[in-house]
Amino acid sequence: MSIDMTRMRNKGFILPIALILMAFATTILVAAGIMMQRTSDRLNNYSLLSNLRVTTSNLVEGATMVLASKWRTEEFDSQWNGYEEFVGFVSSRGGYEGDLWSEALNTLNPTGWWILNGDSEFDEILNDDAFAEYESKGAAINSTGGKYSIVSWAEKDGVKRYSYGYAATESLSGKAALIFGETDRVFYEVTTYIPNKGGPNATETIQGFGDLINGAATVVGTVTVSATDINLEQVFQFGLEANNILPEYDSYNYTKTASDADLVFMSLLEEHEAWLDSLTRTATVTFPNSVLPITQSNYLIPVIPNDSSGNDFTISFPTVNEISPNASGYFDLSYKIDNTSHTIRIPEADHQVNIILYGDLKIGEKTSDALKLSSVNGKYSITVVGGDIQLNTHLVYGDFHEELDEATQQGGVVMNRPIMTWSKVKEILDDFASRTDDDYLSLTTIGGDMIVTYLVGNNGKATHGVRALSGDFAAFPSDGSGGGFFFPDLGDVLVNKNTGHKAGQLFTFGSITARNFGTADQLNDIDNFFVSSPQSTLVGGTDIKRLVLLGLRAW
């Protein structure tokens, strides 16, 4: 998250912003009057008031930095005992301006305060030597209607003054590429070499471990990097927000957060569940007597099995050689009862098709689809409740297949070799980031894990360490279960004879949200982790939000 002074023109912003601008003009006039005649006492008083204004303004900025790391998770459910005193102080100054401030402040939720005194991050600011001379100091933040009023105070020699800041969140064009609670991934900067046998046409080739996250990245816990001299901007190209980075080093360029991972993912889950609740549920699809209901925009199709076997649901998308990039898309949803598979076809619509499933879900069959390029044509959001999602195939957007085919140079039917030409990797990630086409897939599990497989079948005979996934993938913990994104069969991938290691690659064209991403052993077998998220608001999904400080007034 970042803090800046960007102004937004939203309803409800006019009065506080106008008052802040009025205060600026008034300050200029007062300053001109003061310059005309001053006594020694007035100079001293002016110096004290000036110092108090600077101090309270600095406290507002410090409070905003704390808010920037916690606005998603803080509850804002307290009363502030100093509220009446603050309103009385502000309304008694400036005549008509004071009346307007009183009117604006009286619209705040009286039980929507967060008192920062006592917060460890803010107390660290208060304990700075710069504020040591002040007898009383602190800050409180009010949340009303998604907007934030930040009030700070400081007192010295019996004189108390306040500052007020106005902040809100704004949407950025683009989506987060990663939101992790914890991960054992060690991130490396990509290194390359020129093959000796390549001749004059030899190109930069990826050498060993290296990652590129082409979108905003948040790791609520610790990020581990390969060395202190790593150039983080070459790995996290749209910035990194994290609790801390190891190995320890003072000059890493990242945004520090003090958020709690469990609270962050609870908040994200609540957002997703609120979205599900906002949809209109259709008649329930049950197996084996499955009939697809007619849907409209913002409809949700519930799917449940009509037995207690606990079998997996299976979704099969057509392969890229079975459907053209511009053809109307579909997928087949199957469920097996008494060794008989029952299938319903779900076609693309002129709106996003939303489905909620109760049970485990497999995307593709591990024994037959591991190397295939399954084509996602259309817009689909699929939520699984109380079950895992197992990804057993490559997932490719139909409107992005040609770009991927050009990079893989494998004839467009299978993908079983890593992309080692560095220019090709950068090109395909950049192409996807600027993509504005509308094929879209969202896969979310609540209370389950996201399982990514690499092997063909169960004994790993024709194994390959490459997987490409298109979509937004999220695993939310619920009731103490799930929330992981795991690669359980990577340990059985055969060593690449040319490189002497497994040369595993994970391409994600979209985003990954997971409380826990991989284990150390699993992630050690992925040489290259490449993610690219669309940086256009024209593509489906949840956009990035950041906190901005819109204005500040000191008294």
ABEGO torsion letter per residue (X at the ends): XBBBABBBBBBGAAAAAAAAAAAAAAAAAAAAAAAABBBAAAAAAAAAAAAAAAAAAAAAAAAAAAAAAAAAABAGABBBAAAAAAAAAAAABGEAAAAAAAAAAAABBAAABBBABGBAAAAAAAABAAAAABABBEBBBBBBGGBBBBBBBBBBGGBBBBBBBBBBBBBBBEBBABBBABBABBBBBBBBBBBAAAEAABBBBBBEBEBBBBEBBBBABBBBBABAABBAAAABAAEBBBABBOBBBAABBBBBBABBAAAAAAAAAAAAAAAAAABBBBBBBBOABBBBBBBBBGBBBBBBBABAAGBBBBBBBBBAAABBAABBBBBBBBBBBGGBBBBBBBBBBABBBBBBBBEBBBBEBAAAAAABBBBBBEBBBBBBBGBBBBBABBBBBAAAAAAAAAAAGAGGABBABBBABAAAAAAAAAAAAABABABBBBBBBBGBBBBBBABBEAAGABBBABBBBBEBBBBBBBGGBEGBBBBAAAAABBBBAAAGBAGBBBBBBEBBBBABBEBAAAAAABABBBBBBBABAABBEBBBBBBBBABBBBX
